[in-house]
């Protein structure tokens, strides 16, 4: 399969980081992932009224919120007055140490410490029972529910990035495109929103954080997603085996997802 460049997928926002359509890629059997159905973002606590109008206009009927209970309590999402989507969320914590919080020791957060911290996030994610459950529910919702969907966590880059990458893999996207979609987070025109939401809390814990460390914590690196794939492959033999054995995405479910999301 020949990979192809995707046009700018970002939707303009005032208070939501990284809102974008992750459809449009070349996929299995010469098809393309449908646009206008699959969206991803960060949390919506600071969404402006205009942002809520944008979300409402997308006919999003299912929201998969990958944040844990404490994150949802601390950062409640704003909703449109006519909001009617179903929200799927985990009744508990989905991560023990989200990057936007403190939680490690108070040593200086250098670029290398930030990089290692993020790699540890991607090392734990494949075996995290909460994330296994939420990714399973994400696939089930995509298979069975009509209308558009939006998957998000806090920053919309790590948990959300893996959710989107797993779906694109299921739909038959070239691995280079899967990685490219993951890396598009670094092109988001709303980095200032994430820094406004996250950096004061992080600096309260660590003190001043050097710029490269901020990039490692608030952006993504190709080695992050590669760490996830390598952990999955080591434990299960392949990504497809992990999808089937851990997330319930067998050949029958793959076929139904491709029927729905490919054109």
Secondary structure, DSSP 4 states (H G I P E B T S, - for coil): ----PPPP-BPP-SS-SS-EE----B-GGG-BBPSSSEEEES--TT--HHHHHHHHHTTEEEEEE-S-HHHHHHTPPP--TT---EEEE-SS-S-SS-TTS--S-SS---HHHHHHHHHHHHHHHTT-HHHHHHHHHHHHHHHH--SEEEEE-SSSSSHHHHHHHHHHHHTT--HHHHHHHHHGGGG-TTHHHHHHHHHHHHHHHH-S--HHHHHHHHS--HHHHHHHHHHHHHHHSSHHHHHHHHH---HHHHHHHHHHHB-
